[in-house]
Amino acid sequence: MTDPRDIFAKAEWILTGGQGWDSFYGAHERAIRHASAHNWFIQPESEVRLFEEIDDCRSNVAELDILMSESTRALLADIEHRTAHDFPPRAHIVSEAFELHRAGRYLASIPLMLATAEGIGWDDTGKSLFNVHRNRPEIAGWIDKNPERYHGITFLSALMESHPMAKPRPGFLNRHQVLHGRQLDYGSELFSLQAISLLGFVGWAFSDDGLISVQDVATRSKAKQ
């Protein structure tokens, strides 16, 4: 009789390309953190090969921007439909933001994208995606304190460090500076695509079947108390 442990070991080898689960998830998390450090966020519709392609960019930010711009641009309809479907009260704002983006009105689309992403995260956690506390976004502490969320921790790691939208860095889109009228040169397709990638990721994380487990639903309201 075949030992079940042998079956699981073989399945792990096949599914991870021989890396093992620890190395497999470690490589994914490294790519996710590298992308978010440059204001790019993975989508549930993203192809698996994207993780390796992000790694291949290494310190070449221009190459990463091209890669993620193409990936996000190809998923615009998916992100819009998914976000509007999962958050019906926000559907009219999501529709307006994407219409503005497609019309090239990035000065208007970007604030709507950022505000909607913040609202989605705040509704469930009472914490900000952008306000920084002890050098990390406020929401990182919420993730730290709730072990139930660890089934999605590889992907949620994108929100655990201070990406430029939260902590300003020269040449990068920053939510605080945009909404307070301090960043005046943000109206580009690149920055709008980055805001869309954040919105799509946050919408995925906090959807009913997203990265936050069903076990968390009962505790969500407590986060705001």
C-alpha positions as CSV (number, residue, x, y, z in Angstrom):
1,M,0.0,0.0,0.0
2,T,1.3,3.4,-0.9
3,D,2.2,5.6,2.0
4,P,0.1,8.8,1.9
5,R,3.2,10.8,2.8
6,D,4.8,9.7,-0.4
7,I,1.8,10.9,-2.4
8,F,1.8,14.3,-0.6
9,A,5.6,14.6,-1.1
10,K,5.2,13.9,-4.9
11,A,2.3,16.3,-5.2
12,E,4.4,19.0,-3.5
13,W,7.3,18.3,-5.8
14,I,5.1,18.6,-8.9
15,L,3.1,21.7,-7.8
16,T,6.1,23.6,-6.7
17,G,8.4,22.6,-9.6
18,G,10.7,20.7,-7.2
19,Q,11.2,23.7,-4.8
20,G,9.1,22.6,-1.9
21,W,6.3,24.7,-0.3
22,D,8.6,26.9,1.8
23,S,10.8,27.9,-1.1
24,F,7.8,28.2,-3.4
25,Y,6.0,30.6,-1.2
26,G,9.2,32.4,-0.3
27,A,9.9,33.1,-3.9
28,H,6.4,34.4,-4.4
29,E,6.6,36.6,-1.3
30,R,9.9,38.1,-2.5
31,A,8.4,39.0,-5.8
32,I,5.2,40.4,-4.1
33,R,7.3,42.6,-1.8
34,H,9.6,43.8,-4.5
35,A,6.6,44.8,-6.7
36,S,4.8,46.6,-3.8
37,A,8.0,48.4,-2.9
38,H,7.6,50.1,-6.3
39,N,3.8,50.6,-6.1
40,W,2.7,47.5,-8.0
41,F,0.3,44.9,-6.7
42,I,-0.6,41.4,-7.9
43,Q,-4.1,40.4,-9.0
44,P,-5.9,37.1,-8.6
45,E,-6.1,37.0,-12.4
46,S,-2.3,37.5,-12.7
47,E,-0.5,34.6,-14.5
48,V,1.8,32.5,-12.3
49,R,4.8,33.4,-14.5
50,L,4.5,37.0,-13.5
51,F,6.2,36.2,-10.2
52,E,9.4,35.0,-11.9
53,E,9.3,37.9,-14.3
54,I,9.1,40.3,-11.4
55,D,12.2,38.6,-9.9
56,D,14.0,38.9,-13.2
57,C,13.6,42.7,-13.2
58,R,15.7,42.9,-10.0
59,S,16.7,46.5,-9.5
60,N,15.6,47.7,-13.0
61,V,12.6,49.8,-12.0
62,A,11.9,50.9,-15.6
63,E,11.7,47.2,-16.7
64,L,9.4,46.5,-13.7
65,D,7.2,49.4,-14.7
66,I,6.9,48.1,-18.2
67,L,6.1,44.6,-17.1
68,M,3.5,45.6,-14.5
69,S,1.9,48.2,-16.7
70,E,1.3,45.7,-19.5
71,S,0.0,43.1,-17.0
72,T,-2.4,45.6,-15.3
73,R,-3.5,47.1,-18.6
74,A,-4.5,43.7,-19.8
75,L,-6.6,43.1,-16.7
76,L,-8.5,46.4,-16.6
77,A,-11.9,44.9,-17.4
78,D,-11.4,42.1,-14.9
79,I,-10.4,44.4,-12.1
80,E,-13.2,46.8,-12.7
81,H,-15.9,44.0,-13.0
82,R,-14.6,42.1,-9.9
83,T,-14.4,45.2,-7.7
84,A,-17.8,46.6,-8.7
85,H,-19.3,43.1,-8.2
86,D,-17.7,42.5,-4.8
87,F,-18.5,46.0,-3.4
88,P,-21.9,47.0,-4.8
89,P,-22.2,50.3,-2.8
90,R,-19.0,51.5,-4.4
91,A,-19.8,50.2,-8.0
92,H,-20.8,53.7,-9.3
93,I,-17.5,55.2,-8.1
94,V,-15.5,52.3,-9.5
95,S,-17.2,52.7,-12.9
96,E,-16.5,56.4,-12.9
97,A,-12.8,55.9,-12.0
98,F,-12.2,53.4,-14.7
99,E,-14.1,55.6,-17.3
100,L,-11.8,58.5,-16.4
101,H,-8.8,56.3,-16.7
102,R,-9.8,55.0,-20.2
103,A,-10.4,58.7,-21.2
104,G,-6.9,59.5,-20.2
105,R,-8.1,61.8,-17.4
106,Y,-5.6,60.5,-14.9
107,L,-5.6,63.6,-12.6
108,A,-9.2,62.7,-11.8
109,S,-9.0,58.9,-11.9
110,I,-6.1,58.4,-9.5
111,P,-7.7,60.1,-6.4
112,L,-10.9,58.1,-6.9
113,M,-8.9,54.8,-7.1
114,L,-6.9,55.6,-4.0
115,A,-9.9,56.8,-2.0
116,T,-11.9,53.7,-2.9
117,A,-9.0,51.3,-2.0
118,E,-8.7,53.1,1.4
119,G,-12.4,52.8,2.0
120,I,-12.5,49.1,1.3
121,G,-9.7,48.4,3.6
122,W,-11.0,50.7,6.3
123,D,-14.5,49.2,6.3
124,D,-13.2,45.8,7.5
125,T,-10.2,46.9,9.6
126,G,-10.7,50.4,10.8
127,K,-7.0,50.9,9.8
128,S,-5.5,52.9,7.0
129,L,-3.6,51.5,4.0
130,F,-1.6,54.7,3.8
131,N,-1.1,56.3,7.2
132,V,2.3,55.1,8.5
133,H,2.8,54.0,12.1
134,R,6.3,52.9,13.2
135,N,7.5,52.9,9.6
136,R,4.7,50.6,8.4
137,P,1.1,51.1,7.1
138,E,-1.4,51.0,10.0
139,I,-3.1,48.0,8.4
140,A,0.1,45.9,8.9
141,G,-0.5,45.8,12.6
142,W,-4.0,44.6,12.0
143,I,-2.6,41.7,9.9
144,D,0.0,40.9,12.5
145,K,-2.5,40.6,15.3
146,N,-4.8,38.2,13.6
147,P,-3.2,34.8,12.9
148,E,-6.4,33.7,11.0
149,R,-5.1,35.8,8.1
150,Y,-2.0,33.8,7.7
151,H,-3.5,31.6,5.0
152,G,-3.1,34.6,2.7
153,I,0.0,36.1,4.3
154,T,2.2,35.6,1.3
155,F,0.1,37.9,-0.7
156,L,-0.9,40.2,2.2
157,S,2.8,40.9,2.7
158,A,2.3,43.5,0.0
159,L,0.6,45.7,2.6
160,M,3.0,44.9,5.4
161,E,5.8,47.4,4.4
162,S,5.7,51.1,3.6
163,H,5.2,51.2,-0.2
164,P,5.7,54.6,-1.7
165,M,1.9,55.3,-1.9
166,A,2.1,55.3,1.9
167,K,5.6,56.6,2.6
168,P,6.7,59.2,0.1
169,R,9.7,58.6,-2.1
170,P,10.9,60.9,-4.8
171,G,9.4,60.1,-8.3
172,F,6.7,57.8,-7.0
173,L,3.0,58.2,-6.6
174,N,2.0,59.0,-3.0
175,R,-1.6,59.2,-1.8
176,H,-1.1,61.8,0.9
177,Q,0.7,64.2,-1.4
178,V,-1.9,63.8,-4.1
179,L,-4.9,64.3,-1.9
180,H,-3.4,67.2,-0.1
181,G,-2.4,69.0,-3.3
182,R,1.4,68.6,-2.9
183,Q,2.2,66.3,-5.7
184,L,1.2,68.1,-8.9
185,D,2.8,65.9,-11.6
186,Y,0.9,62.7,-10.8
187,G,-1.4,62.7,-13.9
188,S,0.2,59.9,-15.9
189,E,-1.0,56.5,-17.2
190,L,1.8,54.8,-15.2
191,F,0.5,56.2,-11.9
192,S,-3.1,55.5,-12.7
193,L,-2.3,51.9,-13.5
194,Q,-0.4,51.6,-10.2
195,A,-3.5,53.0,-8.4
196,I,-5.7,50.5,-10.2
197,S,-3.3,47.7,-9.2
198,L,-3.7,48.7,-5.6
199,L,-7.4,48.9,-5.8
200,G,-7.6,45.5,-7.5
201,F,-5.4,43.9,-4.9
202,V,-7.2,45.5,-1.9
203,G,-10.6,44.5,-3.4
204,W,-9.3,40.9,-3.8
205,A,-8.0,40.9,-0.2
206,F,-11.2,42.0,1.4
207,S,-13.8,40.3,-0.9
208,D,-16.0,37.6,0.6
209,D,-13.9,34.9,-1.0
210,G,-10.5,36.7,-1.0
211,L,-7.4,36.6,1.1
212,I,-9.1,37.3,4.4
213,S,-10.6,34.0,5.6
214,V,-14.2,33.4,6.5
215,Q,-13.2,33.0,10.1
216,D,-12.3,36.7,10.1
217,V,-15.8,37.9,9.3
218,A,-16.9,37.7,12.9
219,T,-13.9,39.7,14.1
220,R,-14.0,42.5,11.4
221,S,-16.4,44.7,13.3
222,K,-14.2,44.5,16.4
223,A,-11.3,46.1,14.5
224,K,-13.2,49.4,14.5
225,Q,-13.9,49.5,18.2
